[in-house]
């Protein structure tokens, strides 16, 4: 597993590479202005999220249970699905 410093260096390198390739274009940073999102989660919160996810609770319900914004819970759900920590759900969002 990569250390935090290695992950940070990778992100910085990707940003610099993207910037140098597109420096004359307008660059948009996704989710930069989200104020109601706390990006950090305690292990106990993640365990609680996983249990609520497993019983198929809605994202809104999970957000209320954890006292977090719906956006923060959505981002955690995407992270957990992407890393294979929780099963995918059949969402009709596309």
Secondary structure as UniProt FT lines:
FT   HELIX           4..21
FT   TURN            23..24
FT   TURN            30..33
FT   HELIX           43..54
FT   TURN            55..56
FT   HELIX           59..66
FT   HELIX           70..82
FT   TURN            83..84
//
